[in-house]
Amino acid sequence: MHHLRSEIRAAGAAVGPEANKGIGFPRLYDLLVLMLTRGRDRAYREALLDLAGLAPGFQLLDVGCGTGTQAISAWRRVQPGGSVVGVDVSEKMLAAARRKANRAGLEIPFHHADAASLPFENGRFDVVTFTTVLHMVPEARRGFCLREAARVLPPGGRLLLIDYAGPVSERGHMSAKHGLHGQFDLHRLREPLAGAGFERIEDGPLNWLSLHYLRAVRS
Ligand SMILES: C[S@@+](CC[C@H](N)C(=O)[O-])C[C@H]1O[C@@H](n2cnc3c(N)ncnc32)[C@H](O)[C@@H]1O
């Protein structure tokens, strides 16, 4: 573990500033998602959760949970008996997530943590999701995030990555082309995923925002 943390620090140093501080504008973020999904944020979330294959009793970790919308939708799917935990590097996003969960009367723990160093024991979750998070993580740190996801899953546990993929010229939705979104290609994570201990890797497009998914099972 100590060795892994030193490696993470080294990777951070190699890419300039340490891990990014995440997104600091939760209200605007929710508004943007609502606008980009044309008011159908709920349907967007349900489509993503269908891919996660959640079932009652499952333990889910949502990494880069943002304002918690997806974690809250997911919570309903894992009842009875399941639980959802969210982590994010942004205290502002986490505060919004906690407020939302409180309003919904749900006790969902939202922790401040970096995807490259998760504060959970090995094999703690059945499913780990990253929804539009990895494009924000510096390239040199992405492998650590995948290895951490593998560590907190047991053999047979599932990982779902949702992000931007493919040639920018083929991305129809404007949000998939700009800045970090445009520079990121989810397909390039196939090899690192296998290296991190995942198998049965499959991918495909989503009908939302020109996003794609990459799904894999912990070997
Ligand atoms: C585009 S938002 C997506 C939020 C949420 N998953 C959703 O679908 O609405 C990306 C989130 O990832 C968080 N983030 C970025 N880098 C992270 C890291 N290294 N570890 C954990 N969270 C991170 C940001 O703070 C932000 O809340």
The ligand as an SDF file (V2000), in Angstrom:
LIG
                    3D

 27 29  0  0  0  0  0  0  0  0999 V2000
  -18.2890   15.7710  -15.0340 C   0  0  0  0  0  0  0  0  0  0  0  0
  -18.4860   15.4980  -13.3290 S   0  0  0  0  0  0  0  0  0  0  0  0
  -19.5210   14.0580  -13.2680 C   0  0  0  0  0  0  0  0  0  0  0  0
  -20.2380   13.9380  -11.9670 C   0  0  0  0  0  0  0  0  0  0  0  0
  -21.1590   12.7420  -11.8380 C   0  0  0  0  0  0  0  0  0  0  0  0
  -20.4570   11.4930  -12.0150 N   0  0  0  0  0  0  0  0  0  0  0  0
  -22.2890   12.8390  -12.7950 C   0  0  0  0  0  0  0  0  0  0  0  0
  -22.4610   11.9170  -13.6070 O   0  0  0  0  0  0  0  0  0  0  0  0
  -23.0300   13.8250  -12.7440 O   0  0  0  0  0  0  0  0  0  0  0  0
  -16.9060   14.8270  -12.8580 C   0  0  0  0  0  0  0  0  0  0  0  0
  -16.7780   14.6790  -11.3520 C   0  0  0  0  0  0  0  0  0  0  0  0
  -15.5790   13.9760  -11.0730 O   0  0  0  0  0  0  0  0  0  0  0  0
  -14.9460   14.5890   -9.9750 C   0  0  0  0  0  0  0  0  0  0  0  0
  -13.5140   14.2220  -10.0500 N   0  0  0  0  0  0  0  0  0  0  0  0
  -12.5860   14.6700  -10.9100 C   0  0  0  0  0  0  0  0  0  0  0  0
  -11.4110   14.0770  -10.6890 N   0  0  0  0  0  0  0  0  0  0  0  0
  -11.6120   13.1930   -9.6750 C   0  0  0  0  0  0  0  0  0  0  0  0
  -10.7650   12.2780   -8.9890 C   0  0  0  0  0  0  0  0  0  0  0  0
   -9.4630   12.1480   -9.2960 N   0  0  0  0  0  0  0  0  0  0  0  0
  -11.2870   11.5320   -8.0020 N   0  0  0  0  0  0  0  0  0  0  0  0
  -12.6100   11.6690   -7.6450 C   0  0  0  0  0  0  0  0  0  0  0  0
  -13.4440   12.5310   -8.2690 N   0  0  0  0  0  0  0  0  0  0  0  0
  -12.9600   13.2820   -9.2630 C   0  0  0  0  0  0  0  0  0  0  0  0
  -15.2550   16.0650  -10.1490 C   0  0  0  0  0  0  0  0  0  0  0  0
  -15.1260   16.8320   -8.9630 O   0  0  0  0  0  0  0  0  0  0  0  0
  -16.6990   16.0070  -10.6240 C   0  0  0  0  0  0  0  0  0  0  0  0
  -17.6150   16.0200   -9.5580 O   0  0  0  0  0  0  0  0  0  0  0  0
  1  2  1  0
  2  3  1  0
  2 10  1  0
  3  4  1  0
  4  5  1  0
  5  6  1  0
  5  7  1  0
  7  8  2  0
  7  9  1  0
 10 11  1  0
 11 12  1  0
 11 26  1  0
 12 13  1  0
 13 14  1  0
 13 24  1  0
 14 15  1  0
 14 23  1  0
 15 16  2  0
 16 17  1  0
 17 18  1  0
 17 23  2  0
 18 19  1  0
 18 20  2  0
 20 21  1  0
 21 22  2  0
 22 23  1  0
 24 25  1  0
 24 26  1  0
 26 27  1  0
M  CHG  2   2   1   9  -1
M  END
$$$$
